[in-house]
Amino acid sequence: MSLTPDQRTSTRDELRRNFELSGVEPEQAARVLEISQSEFWEALEVRESARRETLWALRDYLWDLVLGRGLQPVRYTALTESRRQVDALWFPLSPQSRRHRGE
């Protein structure tokens, strides 16, 4: 994913905060998203090795979990719907990564 260093830092902070608010365990998140533990951590830490579709799927999954707990998720500043549309033009996103639309 091509994010600037500042966007990478912001996205990492936003994902971490929503992860905390979600109440989900890493193992459960990886199982639901059908990814390995290492893929989960790569996405949560917004590492260069993280696959775009995994990052989008994690973003959406956490958003929905936080909402499901009746809490307000932390808004994503770089992973917006307009960004999703641009990414989808270049890299096919799985149905799972298009399932949710929270921002």
C-alpha positions as CSV (number, residue, x, y, z in Angstrom):
1,M,0.0,0.0,0.0
2,S,1.4,3.3,-1.0
3,L,0.9,5.6,2.0
4,T,3.2,8.5,3.0
5,P,5.0,8.0,6.3
6,D,2.6,10.3,8.0
7,Q,-0.4,8.4,6.6
8,R,1.1,5.1,7.6
9,T,1.6,6.4,11.2
10,S,-2.0,7.8,11.3
11,T,-3.5,4.6,9.9
12,R,-1.5,2.5,12.3
13,D,-2.8,4.6,15.2
14,E,-6.4,4.5,13.9
15,L,-6.3,0.7,13.4
16,R,-4.8,0.1,16.9
17,R,-7.4,2.3,18.6
18,N,-10.3,0.6,16.8
19,F,-8.7,-2.7,17.6
20,E,-8.7,-1.8,21.3
21,L,-12.3,-0.6,21.1
22,S,-13.4,-3.7,19.3
23,G,-12.7,-6.1,22.2
24,V,-11.7,-8.8,19.7
25,E,-8.7,-11.1,20.3
26,P,-6.0,-11.2,17.6
27,E,-6.6,-15.0,17.0
28,Q,-10.3,-14.5,16.5
29,A,-9.8,-11.6,14.1
30,A,-7.4,-13.6,12.0
31,R,-9.8,-16.6,12.0
32,V,-12.8,-14.4,10.9
33,L,-10.7,-12.6,8.3
34,E,-9.3,-16.0,7.1
35,I,-5.7,-14.8,7.4
36,S,-2.7,-15.9,9.4
37,Q,-1.6,-14.4,12.7
38,S,1.4,-12.8,10.9
39,E,-0.9,-11.3,8.2
40,F,-3.0,-9.9,10.9
41,W,-0.1,-8.2,12.7
42,E,1.3,-7.0,9.3
43,A,-2.0,-5.3,8.6
44,L,-2.5,-3.9,12.1
45,E,1.0,-2.4,12.0
46,V,0.5,-1.2,8.4
47,R,3.8,-2.8,7.3
48,E,5.0,-2.6,3.7
49,S,4.4,-6.4,3.5
50,A,0.7,-6.1,4.3
51,R,-1.6,-6.9,1.4
52,R,-4.0,-4.1,0.5
53,E,-7.1,-6.3,0.6
54,T,-6.1,-7.5,4.1
55,L,-5.7,-4.0,5.3
56,W,-9.1,-3.0,3.9
57,A,-10.7,-6.1,5.4
58,L,-9.2,-5.5,8.8
59,R,-10.2,-1.8,8.7
60,D,-13.8,-2.7,7.9
61,Y,-14.0,-5.6,10.4
62,L,-12.8,-3.5,13.3
63,W,-15.2,-0.6,12.3
64,D,-18.2,-3.0,12.4
65,L,-17.1,-4.6,15.7
66,V,-16.8,-1.2,17.4
67,L,-20.2,-0.1,16.1
68,G,-21.6,-3.4,17.2
69,R,-20.5,-2.6,20.7
70,G,-22.4,0.7,20.6
71,L,-19.2,2.7,20.5
72,Q,-18.0,5.4,18.1
73,P,-15.1,4.1,16.0
74,V,-12.0,6.2,15.4
75,R,-12.4,7.7,11.8
76,Y,-9.8,6.7,9.2
77,T,-8.0,9.6,7.6
78,A,-6.2,7.7,4.8
79,L,-8.4,4.6,4.4
80,T,-11.4,6.5,3.1
81,E,-14.1,5.3,0.7
82,S,-12.6,7.5,-2.1
83,R,-9.2,5.8,-1.4
84,R,-10.9,2.4,-1.6
85,Q,-12.3,3.2,-5.0
86,V,-8.9,4.2,-6.3
87,D,-7.3,1.0,-4.9
88,A,-10.0,-1.1,-6.4
89,L,-9.2,0.3,-9.8
90,W,-5.6,-1.0,-9.6
91,F,-5.9,-4.0,-7.2
92,P,-8.9,-6.2,-7.1
93,L,-10.3,-6.2,-3.6
94,S,-11.9,-9.3,-2.3
95,P,-15.7,-9.3,-1.5
96,Q,-14.8,-9.4,2.1
97,S,-12.8,-6.1,1.8
98,R,-15.7,-4.4,0.1
99,R,-18.3,-5.8,2.5
100,H,-18.3,-2.8,4.9
101,R,-18.5,0.9,4.2
102,G,-17.7,2.6,7.5
103,E,-15.4,5.6,7.5
